[in-house]
Amino acid sequence: MKAPETIQTKRLLLRRPQMEDAQEIFERYASDPDVTRYLHWETHGSVDATREFLRLSHAAWEAGPAGPYLIRSRESGLVLGSTGLDFEIPDRPMTGYVLAQDAWGQGFATEALGAMVDLARSLDLPSLLACCHPDNAASIRVLEKGGFDLEGRLTACAKFPNLSGDAMCDILAYACDLC
């Protein structure tokens, strides 16, 4: 079963990213070091890096039932960030989210996360995973509000290149049971 390429929530339009979104993604969040601080990918130094993300996004959609979604405001059409499902483990996908600074603290991450939970449920998946850096208090709150339970702290198992370069860091692993 393939996920829809567009999902609407009360305030958000989530849709499969397209190459023509590259400049807006770069300007809104991918090039902002404060936004990308706790992410597993490097802050984009050029729009070419964003285009590479879009090529990877396209490949993820072609290989699996879903992939990244661009988060837009339904009211203004402005890009707010991105979310999605990553299927490295076929029956236990992982989700995450990133928002532009001017979209922080308005409940958009919680709303987008809820859409990913609903999507995973509609794909008959048993659970949904999410991980975050232990110092990312805002993300921890969003995951807990979204019904995710802390499974544990994994020691020195992930890189956060914008925070610690090549050093391996701990992560908090969360899961949401969908059954």
C-alpha positions as CSV (number, residue, x, y, z in Angstrom):
1,M,0.0,0.0,0.0
2,K,1.3,3.4,-1.0
3,A,0.9,6.5,1.2
4,P,-0.9,9.5,-0.2
5,E,1.4,12.2,-1.6
6,T,-0.7,14.9,0.1
7,I,-2.2,15.0,3.6
8,Q,-4.2,17.8,5.2
9,T,-4.7,18.5,8.8
10,K,-6.5,21.3,10.5
11,R,-3.8,23.9,9.8
12,L,-1.2,22.0,7.7
13,L,-0.8,20.7,4.2
14,L,1.8,17.9,4.1
15,R,2.9,16.9,0.6
16,R,5.7,15.1,-1.2
17,P,8.5,17.5,-1.8
18,Q,9.4,18.5,-5.4
19,M,12.6,19.8,-6.9
20,E,11.0,23.3,-7.4
21,D,10.8,23.5,-3.5
22,A,14.6,23.5,-3.1
23,Q,15.1,27.3,-2.8
24,E,12.3,27.7,-0.3
25,I,13.4,24.7,1.8
26,F,17.0,26.0,1.8
27,E,15.9,29.6,2.8
28,R,13.2,28.6,5.4
29,Y,15.0,26.0,7.5
30,A,17.7,23.8,5.9
31,S,20.4,26.5,6.0
32,D,19.6,27.7,9.5
33,P,22.2,26.4,12.0
34,D,19.8,27.0,15.0
35,V,17.1,24.9,13.3
36,T,19.4,22.1,12.2
37,R,21.4,21.9,15.5
38,Y,19.9,18.6,16.7
39,L,19.5,17.0,13.3
40,H,21.3,14.0,11.9
41,W,22.1,15.9,8.7
42,E,24.5,18.8,8.1
43,T,23.1,22.3,7.8
44,H,22.8,23.0,4.0
45,G,25.6,25.3,2.8
46,S,24.0,25.7,-0.6
47,V,20.8,25.1,-2.4
48,D,22.7,22.2,-4.2
49,A,22.7,20.4,-0.8
50,T,18.9,20.9,-0.6
51,R,18.6,19.5,-4.2
52,E,20.5,16.4,-3.1
53,F,18.0,16.0,-0.2
54,L,15.2,16.2,-2.7
55,R,16.9,13.5,-4.9
56,L,17.1,11.3,-1.8
57,S,13.5,12.1,-0.9
58,H,12.4,11.0,-4.4
59,A,14.3,7.7,-4.1
60,A,12.7,7.0,-0.7
61,W,9.2,7.5,-2.2
62,E,10.1,5.2,-5.1
63,A,11.5,2.5,-2.8
64,G,8.9,2.4,-0.1
65,P,5.3,3.2,0.8
66,A,6.1,6.8,1.8
67,G,8.9,9.2,2.4
68,P,9.5,12.8,3.4
69,Y,6.7,15.3,3.5
70,L,7.0,19.1,3.2
71,I,5.0,20.9,5.9
72,R,3.1,24.0,4.6
73,S,0.7,26.3,6.3
74,R,-2.8,25.8,4.8
75,E,-3.6,29.5,5.5
76,S,-0.5,31.1,3.9
77,G,1.1,28.3,1.8
78,L,4.4,29.1,3.5
79,V,6.9,26.2,4.0
80,L,7.1,25.6,7.7
81,G,9.4,22.5,7.7
82,S,9.3,18.8,7.0
83,T,8.4,15.5,8.4
84,G,7.8,12.0,7.0
85,L,8.3,8.3,7.4
86,D,11.6,6.5,6.9
87,F,11.5,2.8,6.1
88,E,15.0,1.5,6.9
89,I,13.2,-1.2,8.9
90,P,10.2,-2.1,6.7
91,D,7.5,-2.8,9.3
92,R,8.8,-0.3,11.9
93,P,9.3,3.1,10.2
94,M,10.9,6.1,11.9
95,T,9.5,9.6,11.9
96,G,10.9,13.0,12.8
97,Y,10.2,16.7,12.1
98,V,12.0,20.0,11.6
99,L,10.5,23.4,11.6
100,A,11.6,26.9,10.6
101,Q,12.3,29.1,13.6
102,D,9.2,31.3,13.1
103,A,7.0,28.1,13.2
104,W,8.3,27.0,16.7
105,G,6.0,27.0,19.7
106,Q,2.8,27.0,17.7
107,G,1.9,23.3,17.9
108,F,2.8,22.6,14.3
109,A,5.3,19.8,15.2
110,T,2.6,18.1,17.3
111,E,0.1,18.4,14.5
112,A,2.5,17.0,11.9
113,L,3.6,14.2,14.2
114,G,-0.1,13.3,14.7
115,A,-0.5,13.1,10.9
116,M,2.5,10.7,10.7
117,V,1.0,8.5,13.5
118,D,-2.4,8.4,11.6
119,L,-0.5,7.7,8.3
120,A,1.4,4.8,9.9
121,R,-1.8,3.4,11.3
122,S,-3.5,3.6,7.9
123,L,-0.6,1.6,6.4
124,D,-1.3,-1.1,9.0
125,L,2.1,-0.7,10.7
126,P,2.4,-2.0,14.3
127,S,4.5,0.9,15.6
128,L,6.3,4.1,14.8
129,L,9.8,5.0,16.1
130,A,11.4,8.4,16.7
131,C,14.7,9.4,18.2
132,C,16.1,12.7,19.5
133,H,19.1,14.1,21.2
134,P,18.8,14.0,25.0
135,D,19.2,17.8,25.2
136,N,16.4,18.5,22.7
137,A,13.7,19.3,25.3
138,A,11.3,20.7,22.8
139,S,11.3,17.5,20.7
140,I,11.0,15.4,23.8
141,R,7.8,17.3,24.7
142,V,6.4,16.9,21.2
143,L,7.0,13.1,21.3
144,E,5.4,12.7,24.7
145,K,2.4,14.8,23.7
146,G,2.1,12.7,20.5
147,G,1.7,9.4,22.5
148,F,5.3,8.2,22.1
149,D,6.9,6.3,25.0
150,L,10.5,6.4,25.9
151,E,12.1,3.0,25.1
152,G,15.5,4.0,26.4
153,R,18.7,5.9,26.0
154,L,21.1,4.5,23.4
155,T,24.7,5.3,24.2
156,A,27.1,6.8,21.6
157,C,25.1,5.5,18.6
158,A,24.3,8.6,16.5
159,K,26.1,11.6,14.9
160,F,24.7,15.1,15.2
161,P,27.2,16.8,12.8
162,N,26.0,20.4,13.6
163,L,26.4,19.8,17.4
164,S,29.3,17.5,17.8
165,G,31.0,16.9,14.4
166,D,32.0,13.3,14.0
167,A,31.6,12.4,17.7
168,M,29.0,9.7,18.5
169,C,26.3,10.9,20.8
170,D,23.6,9.3,22.9
171,I,20.0,9.4,21.7
172,L,16.6,8.9,23.3
173,A,14.6,6.2,21.5
174,Y,10.8,6.6,21.5
175,A,8.0,4.3,20.1
176,C,4.3,4.7,19.5
177,D,2.3,1.5,19.6
178,L,-0.2,1.6,16.7
179,C,-2.2,-1.6,17.5
